[in-house]
């Protein structure tokens, strides 16, 4: 069971494919979870949000 075995996660990573052993939804969820930890949107305290509004 190694890189040549397409039924294992390692084999799918090596081949660059997805399937039951390596689903795409799981990867997206992990990336979203990692991205939210310790990061802000950077939009706090930046005006009213109106387009074209002039600063006071």
C-alpha positions as CSV (number, residue, x, y, z in Angstrom):
1,X,0.0,0.0,0.0
2,X,1.9,3.0,-1.2
3,X,2.0,5.6,-3.9
4,X,1.0,3.2,-6.6
5,X,-2.2,2.0,-4.9
6,X,-5.1,4.2,-6.1
7,X,-7.4,3.0,-3.3
8,X,-5.3,4.8,-0.7
9,X,-5.1,8.5,0.2
10,X,-1.4,8.5,-0.5
11,X,-1.9,7.0,-3.9
12,X,-4.5,9.6,-4.8
13,X,-2.2,12.4,-3.7
14,X,0.6,11.0,-5.8
15,X,-1.7,10.7,-8.8
16,X,-3.5,14.0,-8.2
17,X,-7.0,12.5,-8.2
18,X,-9.8,12.5,-5.7
19,X,-12.3,9.9,-4.6
20,X,-13.7,8.2,-1.5
21,X,-10.3,8.0,0.1
22,X,-9.6,11.7,-0.6
23,X,-12.6,13.9,-1.0
24,X,-12.6,17.5,-2.2
25,X,-15.2,18.7,0.3
26,X,-13.0,17.7,3.3
27,X,-10.0,19.6,1.9
28,X,-12.1,22.8,1.5
29,X,-13.5,22.5,5.0
30,X,-10.0,22.2,6.4
31,X,-8.8,25.2,4.5
32,X,-11.7,27.3,5.6
33,X,-11.1,26.2,9.2
34,X,-7.4,27.1,9.1
35,X,-8.1,30.4,7.4
36,X,-10.6,31.6,10.1
37,X,-8.3,31.0,13.0
38,X,-6.5,34.2,14.1
39,X,-7.4,36.2,11.0
40,X,-9.8,39.2,10.8
41,X,-11.5,40.4,7.7
42,X,-9.6,43.7,7.9
43,X,-12.8,45.8,7.5
44,X,-13.3,46.8,11.1
45,X,-13.5,50.5,11.5
46,X,-13.3,51.5,7.9
47,X,-16.2,54.0,7.4
48,X,-19.8,53.5,6.7
49,X,-19.5,51.1,3.8
50,X,-21.3,53.5,1.4
51,X,-19.8,53.6,-2.1
52,X,-18.5,57.0,-3.1
53,X,-18.9,58.5,0.4
54,X,-16.4,61.3,1.1
55,X,-14.5,61.1,4.4
56,X,-15.3,63.9,6.9
